[in-house]
Each structure stands twice: as C-alpha cells, then as structure tokens.
Amino acid sequence: MKSIVIKNLPQFQLASTTTTLRSSLLYKNHCSSLRFTTGAKYIRRGKAAEERHKRIAITSTKTMMTPTTIVLDQFITGKFLASLIAFVFLYVLCRSSNDSIKNRSKKNRGHVIAQNDVVVSNLVTEDEFSTDVIIVGAGVAGAALAYTLGKEGRRVHVIERDLSEQDRIVGELLQPGGYLKLIELGLEDCVKKIDAQRVLGYALFKDGKHTKLSYPLETFDSDIAGRSFHNGRFVQKMREKAATLSNVRLEQGTVTSLLEENGTIKGVQYRTKQGNNELRSYAPLTIVCDGCFSNLRRTLCKPKVDVPSTFVGLVLENCELPFANHGHVVLGDPSPILLYPISSTEVRCLVDVPGRKVPPIANGEMAKYLKTHVAPQVPTEVREAFIAAVDKGNIKTMPNRSMPADPVPTHGALLLGDAFNMRHPLTGGGMTVALADIVVLRDLLRPIRNLNDKEALSKYIESFYTLRKPVASTINTLAGALYKVFLASTDEAKTEMREACFDYLSLGGVCSSGPVALLSGLNPSPLSLVLHFFAVAIYAVGRLMLPFPSIKSFWLGARIISSASGIIFPIIKAEGVRKMFFPSTIAAIYRAPPQ
Ligand SMILES: Cc1cc2nc3c(=O)[nH]c(=O)nc-3n(C[C@H](O)[C@H](O)[C@H](O)COP(=O)(O)OP(=O)(O)OC[C@H]3O[C@@H](n4cnc5c(N)ncnc54)[C@H](O)[C@@H]3O)c2cc1C
C-alpha cells in the first residue's frame, strides 16, 4: 500500500485566508477602528488555527510517515476533490477581494475619474457610504462650515466652482461679533498673515460734520476687534485650513442640481473641469452655500430677493483715512459712501448707487459720475487717491441684495450664507450672520451621530431656523432700516429722521454704544434695536417741538413716526415677529438630543 499525505493543503488554505483578511484589514483599518478590532480577532483566530494545524500535520506526518507503512485512505479521491474545489473557491475569493481593495484605495487617493457609467455608479455607491455632509460652495460660509463639521468628525465633501483666490469687493469687513464667532469655530488664525487690519469702530460724516463711534470693546480681551482684509485671502486661508483635515475632501466642480428622491435630497450632481461627464455625490445631508447668486436655492426656500442698490467698488492706494483703524461712512447724496482699510496700503471704497442700474463703466459714464458727483463728497484726506483710483480704471460693481430667510423645510438639505439669507451690506453684517449660523448648526448637529436618522436631522434643522433668528434678524433689520434712513430724500420727514440719526449717534453714551453694539454684532438684541430706532424717531420729533410746538411741527412729527414705522415694521414682519422677539414660545428650540 502506498501512503499519500497531503499535508500542505490546509496550510495553504489558512495562509491565503490570512492574507485576504490581512489585506482587507489594511483597508478597513483605514475606514474604521471597529472593523479593525473584528479583523484583528479573525487574524488571531486564523493564526491559532494555523498553529494547531501545523502541530497536527507534523504529528500526523511523524506518526504516519514511516518508510514502510503507506496508508491509502479510502476517501482520498473525495477529499482531494473537495480540497481542489476549496482551493479554486479561495483563489477566486482572494482575487475579487484584492480587486476591490485596489479599487477602493484608488478612490482614496482621489484619482477616480468617471470614464463610463460603471465607474460613475461605483463612485455613487462608494460615496453613499463615505460622505456625511456635502457642502456646495467654499466661500465664507462653505469654507468655515467645512472646517467646523470636519473638526466634529464628519466626513465632508466640499464642491467649489473655483478654488483659486478670488478678487471680490464683498465680505471685506468682519465685525467684532463675527470675529468672536470665528474664535468659537477655531478659525481666528485665518485673519492672520493676510495683512488684515484691526477695526475699532466707525466714523460718520455728514455735511462737513463728523462723529466717531467706537465699538464697545472695554469688557473684551484686547485681541477682540473688527478685522478688514481682502476677502479672497481670508476665504483661501479657511479653505486651506479645512483641507488640512483628512476627513474633508475639497473638490473643484460646479454643482448643477440637487438629487431628490421622494422629497428627500440625497446629494448633488456636479461637473468638474477635467471630466465631461456629470458626477454624482451622495450624503445624508447637503448644505448649499453657493452665495448670493444661488441657482440651487429655489427648491429649499421661497426667495424674495430685493435689490435696493448697487455698490461700486474701488481700491484707494497710499492714502491715510481720517480715522485710522475705523470704517468711514459718508452720509452722501443720494446715498452712503463707505471707506475702510483692506490692507496696510489699500483702502476699499464702496459707493452706493440706488437702484439696479448704474452708469456704464465701458463708455466712461461711471468714471465721470464718480469724479464729478462722488469725489467732492469723500473726505479731503482721500480725495486725490479716490480720483487716482477712478483714473486707474479698476472699477467693480456688485448688486446689493436683501432676502429674508424663508426656508422650505426639506429632508436632507439646508441653505446657509447668502444663498439662505441676505441683507444690505451697509453694516457689514453678512459674514457675522453666516458664522453665527454655523455655530448654531454645529451645536445642534453635535448630538446626532448618525445623520442618516432622517427624522432627528429634520427636527434639528427646524430648530436651527428658530434658534438663529434673534441674532440674524437683528443684524438684517438694522442693515435694511439704516440704509433707508441714510438715503438722501426730498421728503421732509425722512430728511429730519436722517439728521436726527446722525445727531443721536453723536450724543455719545448709550445713544452711540447701543446702536454700535447692535451693528458690531456684539449685542444683536431685537428689543434694543427697536428701542434705539424709535428713540431716534422720538428724538427727531422732540427737536421739532422746541422751543415751541406748532401745528406744522406736530404734523411733521406724526409723519416722522409714520415714516419710521413704515421703514422698520415691514422688515420685522418679513423676518418673522414671533421667531425674532419670542423664540422661546416656539417648541422647536426645546428639542432634546436624540437617544
Ligand atoms: C458689495 C458687498 C459688500 C459686502 N461687504 C461685506 C462686509 O464688509 N462684511 C460682511 O460681513 N459682509 C459683507 N457682504 C456680505 C458677504 O459678502 C456675504 O454675506 C458672504 O460672502 C456670504 O458668504 P457665502 O459663503 O454665502 O457666499 P460667497 O462668499 O459668495 O461664496 C459662495 C461660493 O459658492 C461658490 N459657488 C457658487 N455656485 C456654485 C456652484 N453651482 N457649485 C459650486 N460652487 C458654487 C462660489 O464660487 C463661491 O466661492 C457684502 C456683500 C456685498 C454684495
């Protein structure tokens, strides 16, 4: 009898099993520590079994392999066939596992570009499991949000149309309240090393008079102040910081649509510069931050966009503003002119032109308007630099939009930043609102570990719409109301109100610190806003009654109160009275964390 001992087969089987587990472990370890533990257990078990088999094989070899005793097992053919099948099965398993690991690691390096439908659908399936939040747009709101959610451990996919540094005239003065939010988000270093300037308050100019309004910063750390800078530099810093997080993926691409399924937003469709194909990305939450010209907001809110005016932007070089480290507001004719430093050598000038239509730049009408009508109104210290900037010709325009937040609660998506809510930029409140919103959202999402919990997510998003209101609405209402008060008018009541506003702010004490605390975002209290607004109106009326009231002054006083009410109440109504003044009466804000 011949003895045939097939002792290598079990060892091979174990080795290949171990190899497969080990390679899948390498991938899984990358993905989750839970899987690592499970995989390690398998490996330990595999090794123990391997040792056991080795010992058995050696023992059986020792016992059976005597040169003379050769035992042919009666089931040898069956066992051989079974082992062969097992071998083929394991080989196939091993190959397919390796292929999938190759595909996945290829994706992890971010090199997967859709070449055909198969790859796209692979990408879709992969993304469905690997992204918690998609952010559309990496401007002020999107970049700050990406870093914030990334730091919270969320896997974030940001899709931004243009990742290069932008040269824009928007978002260049961050109020101290906004800077405090930046600190809360851990992003304060993004205003460092960009030649940002500290801003300590405002100077108001009217008909040759001026008044200085300092931010009420006495109770804050010396670092707290406003910051002014090039918007592009600031945004780029935030993008860079977000990109340092391994769980934040920043991709250049233009989102073309939101993907909806049974009323739930499942993700986005987008196009990259390199690929002609439309790509898709899926996540349980999509946050749209595509700015003031948003194409995607329509399904997520009821946009009522108003364009009260247009800002014409210039950069003034090598000049000193009358008040260093201050924003300057000239109560000009027909509307305000803003000036503030954006670097150690440059001053931004924004000239407000009421309405949507501005004099054309190309045919020189704009330059003419700026030189003949605006230049005489800017402070003498910067007039020469203003004319030089007009001559240089780098004139930009931007419509000033206002849009109250009016969300359509939708499963799986929300809007943020200017896509969601806009106000006149006169008071420089947009970035403060966006950053304050991010703080509210971060805190609300924190207890929801699984964003696939659709119901919990939707409830917290509903709470977000209420919780953000008092701060956002105060800043929005102030901007809208102040712009209307600061407009030059032929209406006597409005002219009185404008004059009284300047004089009220010049009184000092609480009359200036109160409104400036509102404007700076340091105390965005709706009640304080209404009180100061009507205090200005009453101050205007009171002055008319002195030294003796007359029928004419009574009549004018009544018109002032009516005009003041006509300015502020429609804005408050659009913002939502209950959410703005009585948010605590809305049940959504008492939401307990999900179990
Ligand atoms: C003239 C002007 C001056 C202003 N000055 C100030 C100021 O001094 N202080 C202040 O606080 N606020 C100011 N604001 C408001 C402020 O600029 C905004 O509130 C702020 O920029 C909003 O940030 P955001 O991220 O929503 O939008 P943005 O900063 O505009 O970012 C939107 C981003 O989305 C990207 N994007 C758009 N569409 C797509 C798409 N389909 N796919 C992918 N990406 C897309 C864009 O490329 C962009 O990067 C000003 C506004 C204006 C109009």
The ligand as an SDF file (V2000), in Angstrom:
LIG
                    3D

 53 58  0  0  0  0  0  0  0  0999 V2000
  -20.9220   94.5630   -2.2000 C   0  0  0  0  0  0  0  0  0  0  0  0
  -20.9580   93.7120   -0.9640 C   0  0  0  0  0  0  0  0  0  0  0  0
  -20.1380   94.0190    0.0960 C   0  0  0  0  0  0  0  0  0  0  0  0
  -20.1810   93.2440    1.2480 C   0  0  0  0  0  0  0  0  0  0  0  0
  -19.3990   93.5810    2.3150 N   0  0  0  0  0  0  0  0  0  0  0  0
  -19.4650   92.8650    3.4490 C   0  0  0  0  0  0  0  0  0  0  0  0
  -18.6720   93.2040    4.5800 C   0  0  0  0  0  0  0  0  0  0  0  0
  -17.9000   94.1430    4.5590 O   0  0  0  0  0  0  0  0  0  0  0  0
  -18.7930   92.4350    5.6790 N   0  0  0  0  0  0  0  0  0  0  0  0
  -19.6260   91.3570    5.7400 C   0  0  0  0  0  0  0  0  0  0  0  0
  -19.7000   90.6890    6.7720 O   0  0  0  0  0  0  0  0  0  0  0  0
  -20.3730   91.0250    4.6880 N   0  0  0  0  0  0  0  0  0  0  0  0
  -20.3130   91.7360    3.5460 C   0  0  0  0  0  0  0  0  0  0  0  0
  -21.0640   91.3680    2.4740 N   0  0  0  0  0  0  0  0  0  0  0  0
  -21.8480   90.1270    2.5510 C   0  0  0  0  0  0  0  0  0  0  0  0
  -20.8930   88.9340    2.4460 C   0  0  0  0  0  0  0  0  0  0  0  0
  -20.0800   89.0780    1.3210 O   0  0  0  0  0  0  0  0  0  0  0  0
  -21.6620   87.6450    2.3680 C   0  0  0  0  0  0  0  0  0  0  0  0
  -22.5980   87.6050    3.4110 O   0  0  0  0  0  0  0  0  0  0  0  0
  -20.7610   86.4280    2.4380 C   0  0  0  0  0  0  0  0  0  0  0  0
  -19.7880   86.4760    1.4490 O   0  0  0  0  0  0  0  0  0  0  0  0
  -21.6230   85.1910    2.3040 C   0  0  0  0  0  0  0  0  0  0  0  0
  -20.8180   84.0640    2.1700 O   0  0  0  0  0  0  0  0  0  0  0  0
  -21.3020   82.8370    1.2780 P   0  0  0  0  0  0  0  0  0  0  0  0
  -20.3270   81.7560    1.5260 O   0  0  0  0  0  0  0  0  0  0  0  0
  -22.7240   82.5900    1.4760 O   0  0  0  0  0  0  0  0  0  0  0  0
  -21.1570   83.3400   -0.2160 O   0  0  0  0  0  0  0  0  0  0  0  0
  -19.8400   83.5540   -1.0280 P   0  0  0  0  0  0  0  0  0  0  0  0
  -18.7630   84.0450   -0.1410 O   0  0  0  0  0  0  0  0  0  0  0  0
  -20.2210   84.3840   -2.1810 O   0  0  0  0  0  0  0  0  0  0  0  0
  -19.4450   82.0860   -1.5140 O   0  0  0  0  0  0  0  0  0  0  0  0
  -20.2050   81.3450   -2.4220 C   0  0  0  0  0  0  0  0  0  0  0  0
  -19.2820   80.2940   -3.0310 C   0  0  0  0  0  0  0  0  0  0  0  0
  -20.0390   79.3420   -3.7450 O   0  0  0  0  0  0  0  0  0  0  0  0
  -19.3900   79.0500   -4.9590 C   0  0  0  0  0  0  0  0  0  0  0  0
  -20.4190   78.5820   -5.8830 N   0  0  0  0  0  0  0  0  0  0  0  0
  -21.4400   79.2790   -6.4050 C   0  0  0  0  0  0  0  0  0  0  0  0
  -22.2000   78.4860   -7.1770 N   0  0  0  0  0  0  0  0  0  0  0  0
  -21.6480   77.2520   -7.1370 C   0  0  0  0  0  0  0  0  0  0  0  0
  -21.9840   76.0030   -7.7180 C   0  0  0  0  0  0  0  0  0  0  0  0
  -23.0560   75.8600   -8.5040 N   0  0  0  0  0  0  0  0  0  0  0  0
  -21.1900   74.9390   -7.4620 N   0  0  0  0  0  0  0  0  0  0  0  0
  -20.1030   75.0400   -6.6670 C   0  0  0  0  0  0  0  0  0  0  0  0
  -19.7470   76.2070   -6.0830 N   0  0  0  0  0  0  0  0  0  0  0  0
  -20.5100   77.2920   -6.3110 C   0  0  0  0  0  0  0  0  0  0  0  0
  -18.7410   80.3530   -5.3740 C   0  0  0  0  0  0  0  0  0  0  0  0
  -17.6690   80.1290   -6.2590 O   0  0  0  0  0  0  0  0  0  0  0  0
  -18.3030   80.8980   -4.0280 C   0  0  0  0  0  0  0  0  0  0  0  0
  -17.0000   80.5010   -3.6890 O   0  0  0  0  0  0  0  0  0  0  0  0
  -21.0440   92.1320    1.3130 C   0  0  0  0  0  0  0  0  0  0  0  0
  -21.8800   91.8330    0.2290 C   0  0  0  0  0  0  0  0  0  0  0  0
  -21.8420   92.6100   -0.8940 C   0  0  0  0  0  0  0  0  0  0  0  0
  -22.7510   92.2730   -2.0290 C   0  0  0  0  0  0  0  0  0  0  0  0
  1  2  1  0
  2  3  1  0
  2 52  2  0
  3  4  2  0
  4  5  1  0
  4 50  1  0
  5  6  2  0
  6  7  1  0
  6 13  1  0
  7  8  2  0
  7  9  1  0
  9 10  1  0
 10 11  2  0
 10 12  1  0
 12 13  2  0
 13 14  1  0
 14 15  1  0
 14 50  1  0
 15 16  1  0
 16 17  1  0
 16 18  1  0
 18 19  1  0
 18 20  1  0
 20 21  1  0
 20 22  1  0
 22 23  1  0
 23 24  1  0
 24 25  2  0
 24 26  1  0
 24 27  1  0
 27 28  1  0
 28 29  2  0
 28 30  1  0
 28 31  1  0
 31 32  1  0
 32 33  1  0
 33 34  1  0
 33 48  1  0
 34 35  1  0
 35 36  1  0
 35 46  1  0
 36 37  1  0
 36 45  1  0
 37 38  2  0
 38 39  1  0
 39 40  1  0
 39 45  2  0
 40 41  1  0
 40 42  2  0
 42 43  1  0
 43 44  2  0
 44 45  1  0
 46 47  1  0
 46 48  1  0
 48 49  1  0
 50 51  2  0
 51 52  1  0
 52 53  1  0
M  END
$$$$
